[in-house]
Amino acid sequence: MHLPTITKDTFQEFVALRQLVLLYSHVSTIDVNAFAALGDRPGSALPALNILSIGHNNITTLDWSVFAPLMSSVKEIYLVNDNIQRIIVSRFYEVHGVETVDLTWNNNLTDIDDRFLHSISPASGRPRLGLSETPLCSDATHCRRITKIYGPLNYCCGNTQSAAGLGRITEEDS
């Protein structure tokens, strides 16, 4: 499938999707309203999307706000090997039901908006955040910044140890 741009009309007819997998689809742009039709619909008998996997594409800049309509239903978001370099947030929201956000193998990911980290670390619990094989986990300074905002990382630097080898992060380290 060749789908370079995902717009608000792309999935409008697929309102009962429970899983959406777009691997090797040549996606490079995702419109901020792209998933509006797939989000939770209070009072509707239709199921809502709960797994989203967009992998092995060419999304250099990702606006985390595209997932806002899905946040009451989606449990897993996989953005693996998408060539993501930056994550921005055009409108802030908190994530409540998501269990996994996987950004592994985005080898050029060097810029994450702090609001993204704040949105996925609400007091009610944090999803498992995957950042292994990204420059963010190969640099102690980035790991300390992320850990300070997000809290202990569930998996980073290719293992399950919280920012392995960095020890306890304190205010003095920032």
C-alpha positions as CSV (number, residue, x, y, z in Angstrom):
1,M,0.0,0.0,0.0
2,H,1.3,3.5,-0.9
3,L,-0.2,6.0,1.6
4,P,2.1,9.0,1.8
5,T,-0.4,11.3,3.6
6,I,-3.0,10.3,6.2
7,T,-5.9,12.8,6.3
8,K,-9.1,13.1,8.2
9,D,-10.9,11.4,5.3
10,T,-8.5,8.4,5.0
11,F,-10.3,6.2,7.6
12,Q,-13.7,7.9,7.7
13,E,-15.5,4.8,6.4
14,F,-13.7,2.5,8.8
15,V,-15.4,3.5,12.0
16,A,-15.4,0.0,13.6
17,L,-11.7,-0.7,13.4
18,R,-10.2,-2.2,16.5
19,Q,-6.6,-2.5,15.1
20,L,-4.9,-0.4,12.5
21,V,-1.5,-1.6,11.1
22,L,0.3,0.5,8.5
23,L,3.6,-1.1,8.0
24,Y,5.8,-0.1,5.0
25,S,3.0,2.1,3.7
26,H,5.3,5.1,2.7
27,V,3.5,7.3,5.3
28,S,5.3,10.7,5.6
29,T,2.6,13.0,6.8
30,I,-0.2,12.6,9.3
31,D,-2.9,15.3,9.4
32,V,-3.7,16.4,12.9
33,N,-7.3,15.3,12.5
34,A,-6.4,12.0,10.8
35,F,-7.8,9.7,13.5
36,A,-10.9,11.7,14.5
37,A,-13.3,9.0,13.0
38,L,-11.6,6.2,14.9
39,G,-11.8,7.5,18.4
40,D,-14.1,6.6,21.3
41,R,-17.7,7.3,20.6
42,P,-19.6,7.6,23.9
43,G,-23.0,5.9,23.7
44,S,-22.1,4.0,20.5
45,A,-22.2,0.2,20.1
46,L,-19.3,0.4,17.7
47,P,-15.9,-0.6,19.0
48,A,-13.1,1.9,19.1
49,L,-9.5,1.6,17.9
50,N,-7.3,0.0,20.6
51,I,-4.1,-0.9,18.7
52,L,-2.3,1.4,16.3
53,S,0.9,0.4,14.5
54,I,2.5,2.7,12.0
55,G,6.0,1.3,11.3
56,H,8.8,1.4,8.8
57,N,7.6,4.7,7.2
58,N,9.2,8.1,6.7
59,I,7.5,10.4,9.3
60,T,10.2,12.9,10.1
61,T,8.1,15.2,12.3
62,L,5.3,13.7,14.4
63,D,2.6,15.9,16.0
64,W,1.6,13.9,19.1
65,S,-1.7,15.7,19.0
66,V,-2.9,13.5,16.1
67,F,-3.6,10.7,18.7
68,A,-5.8,12.9,20.9
69,P,-9.1,11.5,19.6
70,L,-7.9,7.9,20.4
71,M,-6.7,8.5,24.0
72,S,-9.8,7.1,25.7
73,S,-9.7,3.8,23.7
74,V,-6.2,3.1,22.3
75,K,-4.0,0.8,24.5
76,E,-0.9,0.4,22.3
77,I,0.8,2.8,19.9
78,Y,3.7,1.5,17.9
79,L,5.8,4.0,15.8
80,V,8.8,1.8,15.2
81,N,11.4,2.6,12.6
82,D,9.5,5.5,11.1
83,N,12.5,7.9,10.7
84,I,11.0,10.2,13.3
85,Q,13.4,13.1,14.1
86,R,11.1,15.4,16.1
87,I,8.0,15.0,18.2
88,I,6.0,18.1,18.7
89,V,2.7,18.8,20.5
90,S,0.3,21.4,18.9
91,R,-2.4,20.9,21.6
92,F,-1.8,19.3,25.0
93,Y,-3.8,16.4,26.4
94,E,-3.1,13.7,29.0
95,V,-3.0,10.1,28.1
96,H,-5.0,7.9,30.4
97,G,-5.6,4.4,28.9
98,V,-2.5,3.8,26.8
99,E,-0.3,1.0,28.1
100,T,2.5,1.1,25.4
101,V,4.2,3.9,23.4
102,D,6.9,2.4,21.3
103,L,9.3,4.7,19.5
104,T,12.2,2.2,19.1
105,W,14.5,2.2,16.1
106,N,13.8,5.9,15.2
107,N,17.6,6.4,14.7
108,N,17.3,10.2,14.1
109,L,15.0,11.0,17.0
110,T,16.8,13.8,18.8
111,D,14.0,16.3,19.6
112,I,11.0,15.5,21.9
113,D,8.7,18.2,23.1
114,D,8.6,18.2,26.9
115,R,4.8,18.4,26.6
116,F,4.8,14.9,25.0
117,L,6.6,13.5,28.0
118,H,4.2,15.3,30.4
119,S,1.2,14.0,28.4
120,I,2.2,10.4,28.9
121,S,3.1,10.6,32.5
122,P,-0.1,11.5,34.3
123,A,-0.5,10.7,38.0
124,S,-2.8,7.8,37.1
125,G,0.0,5.8,35.6
126,R,2.5,5.8,32.8
127,P,2.6,3.7,29.7
128,R,5.6,1.6,28.8
129,L,7.8,4.0,26.8
130,G,10.2,2.5,24.2
131,L,13.1,4.6,23.2
132,S,15.8,2.0,22.6
133,E,18.0,2.4,19.5
134,T,17.4,6.1,19.4
135,P,20.0,8.9,20.0
136,L,17.9,9.9,23.1
137,C,19.0,6.7,24.9
138,S,22.6,6.8,23.8
139,D,23.2,10.1,25.4
140,A,23.1,10.4,29.2
141,T,22.0,14.1,29.1
142,H,18.9,13.2,27.1
143,C,18.1,10.2,29.3
144,R,18.3,12.4,32.4
145,R,16.0,15.0,30.9
146,I,13.5,12.4,29.9
147,T,13.7,10.6,33.3
148,K,13.2,13.9,35.2
149,I,9.9,14.6,33.3
150,Y,8.6,11.1,32.6
151,G,10.0,9.3,35.6
152,P,11.9,6.0,35.5
153,L,11.9,4.6,32.0
154,N,10.3,1.2,31.5
155,Y,12.6,0.3,28.7
156,C,15.3,2.3,27.1
157,C,18.8,1.7,25.8
158,G,17.9,-1.8,24.6
159,N,17.0,-3.3,28.0
160,T,14.4,-3.2,30.7
161,Q,16.5,-1.3,33.3
162,S,15.5,2.2,33.9
163,A,18.1,4.3,32.1
164,A,20.7,1.6,32.7
165,G,23.9,2.7,34.2
166,L,22.8,6.2,35.0
167,G,21.9,5.6,38.6
168,R,19.4,7.7,40.5
169,I,18.6,11.0,38.8
170,T,18.4,13.9,41.2
171,E,17.7,17.6,40.9
172,E,21.4,18.4,40.9
173,D,21.8,16.3,37.7
174,S,19.5,18.5,35.7
